[in-house]
Amino acid sequence: MPPVACVGEPRLTAGFAEFGRLDLLAHEEVHGPIGPMEPAALLRLAEAIDLKGKGGAGFPFARKLRAVLESCERQDLSAVVVVNATEGEPASWKDKVLLTRAPHLVLDGAALAAFALDADEIVIGVSDDDVARPSLTEALQERRMPVPTTIVTVPHRFISGEGGALVNGINGLPHIPPGTKKRSSDSGVGGLPTLLCNAETYAQLAVAARIGPYEYAALGTDDEPGTVLLTVTGSAKRPAVVECAAGTPLREILDLCEVPPGPGVLTGGYHGKWITAEAAERAEVSRKGLAAVGGTLGAGIVVPLGTDTCPLGEAAQVVRYLAGESAGQCGPCKMGLPDLARSVDLAVSGSAPVELVRAAAGDVKGRGACSHPDGTARFALSAMEVFADDLRLHATGEGCGKRVTGAMGLPGAPDGNPQKLTLDWSRCDGHGLCAHVVPDFIRLDGNGFPAFPATPVPTWLREGALKAVKVCPELALRLVRAE
């Protein structure tokens, strides 16, 4: 669990320095009492503070709440409140920090929503990494919730945090997004109208309900009142979860976490966008402020890179990871993302122009059953733009001379045993069997001979590469350690 820091007045992180983890008594001492709110009052509060989802999409909470209320009335059904605390992205820790140190704040927000909706149930989704569940279980034992509240564990995968995937998991289905897009406000858990928001959103709601919209807006900007939780990792010498008012200069956050100079900063997480070092100097921590410099707030993830690692190599690892983390149930995920990962690998190795990446990204954007293809394409394209100077060095085939250090926080990154394919041209007869075995990595060139990037074979394609070596009738293909 990373340490927690605060710039300015703490709200979500209030009491952390004094109590560490806030049990119910400490929570009530720090935050004070809270009472239930009628639907109209909760809607007015959410609209007054312009509360938007903190999980990445930034959908207005009031619109979600109103949609569930209308759906319940239209269908004459009761509602379910779901807290999405799965946080499957490896670079994110803010929700885990809330659940391990301020669980009652999240439960307060869920209870407010359940009372306003006259819900039958609250369901809290957590990942199976066992980080948040013990604290959350203890918190539920310390208090009475307005309705039955259960904890559901889902696999710790990137895609498990997608809203539809979580609803599927709660309903006993595979933990992947549904094949078609549908609104949980109409039919979610058990087929009932479902209010689905992430953990920080409910915590922010609990803070606002206590202090009111005017005091809540005393921090932040006119467009985005309140505070923001950020997870800062990467090259930071002091990685941390940081709470700050919206509108705080990003430079102030980077200095607090002792981030050294570097080529760029990832904003918003693996579905976010890269910004240049120059843009980071003038960026503000808000949706509007980061968008103004080409970034995005997303899930509140900030990953700066230092000068000791290859930025394009780091980005390529993430694209491979995202391709491997897809649900694999629609064309853009099953075929498009592996092709995008291969295109990025080819561009980084200097074997193909960047236009190949743009074409592959264009093939998946807007076509997926969920937002995973769009987010992956956005990440890849922004990396090509921000690290254009490095890309020109890689275009020579020699690269930038830096190794990939695994600064992006991927599970198991960097690869402990990187391997690459080599071809003995004196043996190869152009049979083409290898390209049929692993088409996501090996293609045939204009003369019918195999072509593949000089970069290490992605771990999720390693088995296919081994098969390609075995089927080569001329024994021309080999898998060797990448130095």
C-alpha positions as CSV (number, residue, x, y, z in Angstrom):
1,M,0.0,0.0,0.0
2,P,1.6,3.3,-1.0
3,P,1.8,6.2,1.5
4,V,-0.8,8.9,1.4
5,A,-0.1,12.7,1.0
6,C,-2.3,15.7,0.8
7,V,-1.8,19.2,-0.8
8,G,-4.0,21.6,1.1
9,E,-7.0,20.7,3.2
10,P,-7.7,16.9,3.5
11,R,-11.2,15.6,3.1
12,L,-11.2,12.0,1.9
13,T,-7.9,11.5,3.7
14,A,-8.9,13.5,6.8
15,G,-7.7,11.7,10.0
16,F,-5.2,9.4,8.2
17,A,-2.2,11.0,10.0
18,E,-3.9,10.7,13.4
19,F,-5.6,7.3,13.2
20,G,-4.0,5.4,10.3
21,R,-7.2,3.4,9.6
22,L,-10.4,5.0,10.7
23,D,-12.7,2.6,12.5
24,L,-16.3,3.6,13.1
25,L,-15.5,5.7,16.3
26,A,-12.6,7.5,14.6
27,H,-14.6,8.0,11.5
28,E,-17.4,9.7,13.4
29,E,-15.0,11.8,15.4
30,V,-13.3,13.1,12.2
31,H,-16.2,13.4,9.9
32,G,-19.2,13.9,12.2
33,P,-22.7,12.5,11.9
34,I,-24.7,12.0,8.7
35,G,-28.4,11.4,8.1
36,P,-30.4,10.0,5.3
37,M,-31.5,12.1,2.4
38,E,-34.7,12.0,0.3
39,P,-34.2,11.5,-3.5
40,A,-34.9,15.1,-4.4
41,A,-32.4,16.4,-1.9
42,L,-29.7,14.0,-3.0
43,L,-30.2,14.9,-6.6
44,R,-30.0,18.6,-5.8
45,L,-26.7,18.0,-3.8
46,A,-25.2,16.0,-6.6
47,E,-26.1,18.6,-9.2
48,A,-24.9,21.5,-7.1
49,I,-21.4,20.0,-6.7
50,D,-21.4,18.6,-10.3
51,L,-20.4,15.2,-8.9
52,K,-18.9,13.1,-11.7
53,G,-17.8,9.5,-11.6
54,K,-14.2,9.0,-10.4
55,G,-13.6,5.7,-12.1
56,G,-12.5,7.1,-15.4
57,A,-15.6,7.8,-17.5
58,G,-16.6,10.9,-15.5
59,F,-20.4,10.3,-16.0
60,P,-22.5,12.7,-13.9
61,F,-23.8,11.0,-10.7
62,A,-27.1,12.9,-10.7
63,R,-27.9,11.6,-14.2
64,K,-27.2,8.0,-13.1
65,L,-29.3,8.5,-9.9
66,R,-32.2,10.0,-11.9
67,A,-32.1,7.3,-14.5
68,V,-32.4,4.6,-11.8
69,L,-35.2,6.4,-10.1
70,E,-37.1,6.7,-13.4
71,S,-36.4,3.1,-14.3
72,C,-37.7,1.9,-10.9
73,E,-40.9,3.9,-11.3
74,R,-41.4,2.9,-15.0
75,Q,-40.9,-0.9,-14.3
76,D,-42.3,-0.9,-10.8
77,L,-39.1,-2.6,-9.6
78,S,-36.8,-2.0,-6.6
79,A,-33.1,-0.9,-7.1
80,V,-29.7,-2.2,-6.3
81,V,-26.7,-0.1,-5.3
82,V,-23.3,-1.3,-6.5
83,V,-19.9,0.0,-5.4
84,N,-17.2,-0.7,-8.0
85,A,-14.0,-1.1,-5.9
86,T,-12.4,-3.7,-8.2
87,E,-9.6,-1.3,-9.3
88,G,-8.1,-3.8,-11.7
89,E,-5.6,-1.4,-13.3
90,P,-2.2,-2.2,-11.9
91,A,-1.2,1.5,-11.7
92,S,-4.1,2.5,-9.5
93,W,-4.3,2.4,-5.7
94,K,-6.6,5.2,-4.7
95,D,-9.7,3.1,-4.1
96,K,-7.8,0.5,-2.2
97,V,-6.4,3.3,0.0
98,L,-10.0,4.5,0.7
99,L,-11.3,1.0,1.5
100,T,-8.3,0.1,3.7
101,R,-8.1,3.4,5.6
102,A,-11.5,5.1,5.3
103,P,-14.0,2.3,4.5
104,H,-16.9,4.0,6.4
105,L,-16.7,7.0,4.1
106,V,-17.4,4.7,1.1
107,L,-20.2,2.9,3.0
108,D,-21.8,6.2,4.0
109,G,-22.1,7.2,0.4
110,A,-23.5,3.8,-0.6
111,A,-26.0,4.0,2.3
112,L,-27.1,7.5,1.2
113,A,-27.8,6.2,-2.3
114,A,-29.6,3.1,-1.0
115,F,-31.9,5.1,1.2
116,A,-32.8,7.6,-1.6
117,L,-33.6,4.8,-4.0
118,D,-35.3,2.6,-1.4
119,A,-33.0,-0.1,-2.6
120,D,-33.2,-3.8,-1.7
121,E,-29.4,-4.4,-1.6
122,I,-25.9,-2.9,-1.7
123,V,-23.2,-5.0,-3.4
124,I,-19.5,-4.0,-3.2
125,G,-17.2,-5.5,-5.8
126,V,-13.6,-6.0,-4.8
127,S,-10.7,-7.8,-6.5
128,D,-9.3,-11.1,-5.3
129,D,-6.0,-9.6,-4.4
130,D,-7.2,-9.5,-0.8
131,V,-6.1,-5.9,-0.3
132,A,-9.4,-4.2,0.5
133,R,-11.7,-7.0,1.6
134,P,-10.4,-7.5,5.2
135,S,-10.8,-3.8,6.1
136,L,-14.2,-3.6,4.4
137,T,-15.5,-6.7,6.2
138,E,-14.4,-5.3,9.5
139,A,-16.2,-2.0,8.8
140,L,-19.4,-3.8,7.9
141,Q,-19.2,-5.6,11.3
142,E,-18.9,-2.3,13.1
143,R,-22.1,-0.7,11.8
144,R,-25.6,-1.3,10.6
145,M,-26.3,-0.6,7.0
146,P,-29.8,0.4,5.8
147,V,-30.2,-2.7,3.6
148,P,-28.3,-6.0,3.3
149,T,-24.8,-5.4,2.1
150,T,-22.6,-8.0,0.6
151,I,-19.1,-8.2,-0.8
152,V,-18.4,-9.9,-4.1
153,T,-14.9,-10.8,-5.2
154,V,-13.9,-10.7,-8.8
155,P,-10.7,-11.7,-10.6
156,H,-8.0,-9.0,-10.4
157,R,-7.9,-8.3,-14.1
158,F,-8.0,-5.0,-16.0
159,I,-11.2,-5.8,-17.7
160,S,-13.0,-6.9,-14.5
161,G,-13.4,-3.3,-13.5
162,E,-15.6,-2.4,-16.5
163,G,-19.1,-1.8,-15.2
164,G,-20.8,-4.4,-17.3
165,A,-18.2,-7.0,-16.4
166,L,-18.8,-6.3,-12.7
167,V,-22.6,-6.7,-13.1
168,N,-22.0,-10.0,-15.0
169,G,-19.7,-11.2,-12.2
170,I,-22.3,-10.4,-9.5
171,N,-24.9,-12.2,-11.5
172,G,-22.8,-15.3,-11.6
173,L,-21.7,-14.9,-15.3
174,P,-18.2,-14.7,-16.6
175,H,-16.4,-11.5,-15.4
176,I,-16.3,-9.9,-18.8
177,P,-18.3,-7.1,-20.4
178,P,-21.6,-8.1,-22.0
179,G,-21.5,-8.6,-25.8
180,T,-23.9,-5.7,-26.3
181,K,-24.0,-2.4,-24.6
182,K,-26.8,-1.9,-22.1
183,R,-27.6,0.4,-19.3
184,S,-27.3,-1.0,-15.8
185,S,-29.8,1.7,-14.7
186,D,-32.4,-0.3,-16.7
187,S,-31.3,-3.8,-16.0
188,G,-28.3,-4.7,-13.9
189,V,-27.9,-6.9,-10.8
190,G,-30.6,-9.6,-10.9
191,G,-32.3,-7.7,-13.8
192,L,-33.1,-4.8,-11.5
193,P,-32.3,-1.1,-12.0
194,T,-28.8,-0.7,-10.7
195,L,-26.8,2.4,-9.5
196,L,-23.2,1.6,-10.3
197,C,-20.4,4.0,-9.3
198,N,-16.8,3.6,-8.1
199,A,-15.7,3.8,-4.5
200,E,-14.3,7.3,-4.6
201,T,-17.6,8.7,-6.0
202,Y,-19.5,7.4,-3.0
203,A,-16.9,8.8,-0.6
204,Q,-17.1,12.2,-2.3
205,L,-20.9,12.0,-1.9
206,A,-20.6,11.3,1.8
207,V,-18.3,14.3,2.3
208,A,-20.6,16.6,0.4
209,A,-23.7,15.4,2.3
210,R,-22.0,16.4,5.6
211,I,-20.6,19.8,4.7
212,G,-23.1,20.9,2.0
213,P,-22.6,22.2,-1.5
214,Y,-21.2,25.7,-0.6
215,E,-18.5,24.5,1.7
216,Y,-17.7,21.6,-0.7
217,A,-17.1,24.2,-3.4
218,A,-14.7,26.1,-1.2
219,L,-12.0,23.9,-2.7
220,G,-11.5,23.2,-6.4
221,T,-12.5,25.3,-9.4
222,D,-15.8,26.8,-10.5
223,D,-16.2,24.0,-13.1
224,E,-14.9,21.2,-10.8
225,P,-15.5,21.8,-7.1
226,G,-14.0,19.6,-4.5
227,T,-10.8,17.4,-4.3
228,V,-9.2,14.8,-6.4
229,L,-7.5,11.6,-5.5
230,L,-4.4,10.7,-7.6
231,T,-2.1,7.7,-7.7
232,V,1.4,8.8,-8.6
233,T,3.9,6.1,-9.4
234,G,6.4,5.6,-12.3
235,S,9.7,7.4,-11.8
236,A,8.5,9.1,-8.6
237,K,11.0,8.7,-5.8
238,R,8.1,9.0,-3.3
239,P,5.2,7.3,-5.0
240,A,1.9,8.1,-3.2
241,V,-1.8,8.4,-3.3
242,V,-2.3,12.2,-3.2
243,E,-5.4,14.2,-2.4
244,C,-5.5,17.8,-3.8
245,A,-8.0,20.4,-4.7
246,A,-9.1,20.4,-8.3
247,G,-7.1,23.0,-10.2
248,T,-3.8,22.3,-8.3
249,P,-0.8,22.6,-10.6
250,L,0.4,19.2,-11.7
251,R,3.9,20.4,-11.1
252,E,3.2,20.8,-7.4
253,I,2.1,17.1,-7.2
254,L,5.2,16.0,-9.2
255,D,7.5,17.9,-6.8
256,L,5.8,16.5,-3.8
257,C,6.4,13.0,-5.0
258,E,10.0,13.9,-6.0
259,V,9.6,13.2,-9.7
260,P,12.9,13.8,-11.7
261,P,12.9,15.3,-15.1
262,G,11.7,13.0,-17.9
263,P,10.4,12.7,-21.4
264,G,6.7,12.5,-20.6
265,V,3.8,11.8,-18.1
266,L,0.9,9.4,-18.5
267,T,-2.3,10.9,-17.3
268,G,-5.5,9.0,-16.7
269,G,-4.0,5.5,-16.6
270,Y,-3.7,2.8,-19.3
271,H,-6.8,4.1,-21.0
272,G,-5.4,7.6,-20.7
273,K,-3.1,9.9,-22.7
274,W,0.5,10.9,-22.5
275,I,1.6,14.5,-22.3
276,T,5.0,16.0,-22.8
277,A,7.2,17.2,-20.0
278,E,6.6,20.8,-21.2
279,A,2.8,20.3,-21.0
280,A,3.1,18.8,-17.5
281,E,4.7,22.1,-16.3
282,R,1.6,24.1,-17.1
283,A,-1.1,21.5,-16.5
284,E,-3.7,21.7,-13.7
285,V,-5.2,18.6,-12.0
286,S,-8.8,18.7,-13.3
287,R,-10.6,17.3,-16.3
288,K,-10.6,20.7,-18.0
289,G,-7.0,21.5,-17.0
290,L,-5.5,18.2,-18.2
291,A,-7.6,18.2,-21.4
292,A,-6.2,21.7,-22.2
293,V,-2.7,20.2,-22.5
294,G,-3.7,17.0,-24.3
295,G,-4.1,14.8,-21.3
296,T,-7.0,13.4,-19.3
297,L,-7.9,12.9,-15.7
298,G,-9.4,9.5,-16.2
299,A,-9.1,7.3,-13.1
300,G,-6.7,9.8,-11.4
301,I,-3.5,8.0,-12.4
302,V,-0.3,9.9,-13.0
303,V,2.8,7.9,-14.2
304,P,5.8,10.0,-15.0
305,L,8.8,8.4,-16.8
306,G,12.4,9.1,-16.0
307,T,15.3,9.4,-18.4
308,D,16.6,6.0,-17.5
309,T,14.0,4.0,-19.4
310,C,12.8,3.6,-23.0
311,P,9.4,5.4,-23.2
312,L,8.4,3.6,-26.4
313,G,9.4,0.3,-24.9
314,E,7.3,1.0,-21.8
315,A,4.3,2.0,-23.9
316,A,4.7,-1.1,-26.1
317,Q,4.6,-3.3,-23.0
318,V,1.3,-1.7,-21.8
319,V,-0.3,-2.2,-25.2
320,R,0.6,-5.8,-25.2
321,Y,-0.8,-6.2,-21.7
322,L,-4.0,-4.5,-22.7
323,A,-4.4,-6.7,-25.7
324,G,-3.9,-9.8,-23.5
325,E,-6.4,-8.4,-21.0
326,S,-9.3,-8.1,-23.4
327,A,-12.5,-10.1,-23.2
328,G,-11.8,-11.5,-26.6
329,Q,-15.5,-11.7,-27.5
330,C,-15.7,-9.1,-30.3
331,G,-13.7,-8.4,-33.4
332,P,-11.9,-5.3,-32.2
333,C,-10.7,-7.0,-29.0
334,K,-10.1,-10.5,-30.4
335,M,-8.3,-9.4,-33.6
336,G,-7.8,-5.7,-33.5
337,L,-6.0,-5.3,-30.3
338,P,-3.3,-8.0,-31.0
339,D,-2.9,-6.3,-34.4
340,L,-2.5,-2.9,-32.7
341,A,0.1,-4.4,-30.2
342,R,2.0,-5.9,-33.1
343,S,1.9,-2.6,-35.0
344,V,3.3,-0.8,-32.0
345,D,6.0,-3.4,-31.6
346,L,6.9,-3.0,-35.3
347,A,7.1,0.8,-35.1
348,V,9.2,0.6,-31.9
349,S,11.6,-1.8,-33.5
350,G,11.9,0.4,-36.6
351,S,10.4,-2.2,-38.8
352,A,7.3,-0.2,-39.8
353,P,6.2,3.4,-40.0
354,V,4.0,5.0,-37.4
355,E,1.2,5.1,-39.9
356,L,0.7,1.4,-39.3
357,V,-0.1,2.1,-35.7
358,R,-2.6,4.8,-36.7
359,A,-4.3,2.5,-39.1
360,A,-4.5,-0.3,-36.5
361,A,-5.9,2.1,-33.9
362,G,-8.4,3.4,-36.4
363,D,-9.6,-0.1,-37.1
364,V,-10.7,-0.6,-33.4
365,K,-11.9,2.8,-32.3
366,G,-15.7,3.0,-31.8
367,R,-16.3,-0.6,-32.7
368,G,-16.0,-2.5,-29.5
369,A,-18.7,-3.9,-27.2
370,C,-17.0,-1.9,-24.4
371,S,-14.6,1.0,-24.1
372,H,-11.5,-1.2,-23.9
373,P,-10.5,-0.9,-27.6
374,D,-11.0,2.8,-27.6
375,G,-8.9,3.3,-24.5
376,T,-6.1,1.1,-25.7
377,A,-6.0,3.0,-29.1
378,R,-6.0,6.3,-27.3
379,F,-3.0,5.3,-25.2
380,A,-1.0,3.9,-28.2
381,L,-1.6,7.0,-30.4
382,S,-0.7,9.5,-27.7
383,A,2.5,7.6,-27.1
384,M,3.4,7.8,-30.8
385,E,2.8,11.6,-30.7
386,V,4.5,12.5,-27.4
387,F,7.6,10.3,-28.0
388,A,7.9,11.3,-31.7
389,D,11.6,12.2,-31.3
390,D,12.3,8.8,-29.8
391,L,10.4,7.2,-32.6
392,R,12.7,8.8,-35.1
393,L,15.7,7.2,-33.3
394,H,13.9,3.8,-33.3
395,A,13.2,4.1,-37.0
396,T,16.9,3.6,-37.7
397,G,16.6,0.1,-36.2
398,E,19.1,0.9,-33.5
399,G,16.6,2.3,-30.9
400,C,17.2,4.9,-28.3
401,G,19.9,2.9,-26.4
402,K,17.8,2.6,-23.2
403,R,16.5,-0.6,-21.7
404,V,12.9,-1.0,-20.5
405,T,12.9,-0.9,-16.7
406,G,9.2,-1.7,-16.1
407,A,8.3,1.7,-14.8
408,M,4.7,1.3,-15.8
409,G,3.9,-1.0,-12.9
410,L,2.7,-3.9,-15.0
411,P,2.4,-7.3,-13.2
412,G,5.7,-9.1,-13.6
413,A,7.2,-6.3,-15.8
414,P,9.8,-6.3,-17.2
415,D,9.8,-9.8,-18.5
416,G,12.3,-11.8,-16.4
417,N,13.2,-13.9,-19.4
418,P,12.7,-11.9,-22.6
419,Q,12.9,-13.9,-25.8
420,K,12.9,-13.0,-29.4
421,L,12.6,-14.8,-32.7
422,T,15.6,-15.1,-35.1
423,L,15.7,-16.4,-38.6
424,D,18.4,-18.3,-40.4
425,W,18.1,-16.9,-43.9
426,S,20.4,-19.7,-45.3
427,R,17.8,-22.2,-44.3
428,C,14.4,-20.4,-44.8
429,D,12.5,-21.5,-47.9
430,G,9.5,-19.4,-47.4
431,H,7.0,-22.1,-46.6
432,G,5.0,-19.6,-44.5
433,L,3.8,-22.1,-41.9
434,C,5.1,-19.9,-39.0
435,A,2.9,-17.0,-40.1
436,H,-0.2,-19.3,-40.0
437,V,0.7,-20.5,-36.5
438,V,1.2,-17.0,-34.9
439,P,-0.2,-14.4,-37.3
440,D,-0.4,-11.8,-34.6
441,F,3.4,-11.6,-34.6
442,I,4.7,-13.1,-37.8
443,R,3.5,-11.8,-41.2
444,L,4.8,-12.7,-44.7
445,D,6.5,-10.0,-46.7
446,G,6.0,-9.2,-50.4
447,N,8.2,-12.1,-51.3
448,G,6.5,-14.6,-49.1
449,F,9.2,-14.7,-46.4
450,P,8.4,-14.3,-42.7
451,A,8.7,-10.8,-41.2
452,F,8.5,-10.0,-37.5
453,P,9.8,-7.3,-35.1
454,A,13.2,-7.5,-33.5
455,T,11.6,-6.8,-30.1
456,P,11.0,-9.5,-27.6
457,V,8.0,-11.7,-28.2
458,P,5.1,-10.7,-25.9
459,T,4.5,-13.2,-23.1
460,W,1.0,-13.8,-24.3
461,L,2.3,-14.8,-27.7
462,R,5.2,-16.9,-26.4
463,E,3.4,-20.2,-26.7
464,G,2.5,-19.5,-30.3
465,A,6.1,-18.5,-31.1
466,L,7.3,-21.9,-29.7
467,K,4.8,-23.7,-32.0
468,A,6.0,-21.7,-35.0
469,V,9.6,-22.8,-34.3
470,K,8.5,-26.4,-34.0
471,V,6.5,-26.5,-37.3
472,C,9.3,-24.9,-39.4
473,P,10.3,-27.7,-41.8
474,E,13.7,-26.2,-42.5
475,L,14.5,-25.5,-38.8
476,A,15.2,-21.9,-39.8
477,L,13.3,-20.3,-36.9
478,R,14.7,-20.1,-33.4
479,L,13.5,-18.5,-30.1
480,V,16.5,-17.1,-28.2
481,R,17.0,-14.9,-25.2
482,A,16.7,-11.2,-26.0
483,E,19.7,-9.3,-24.6
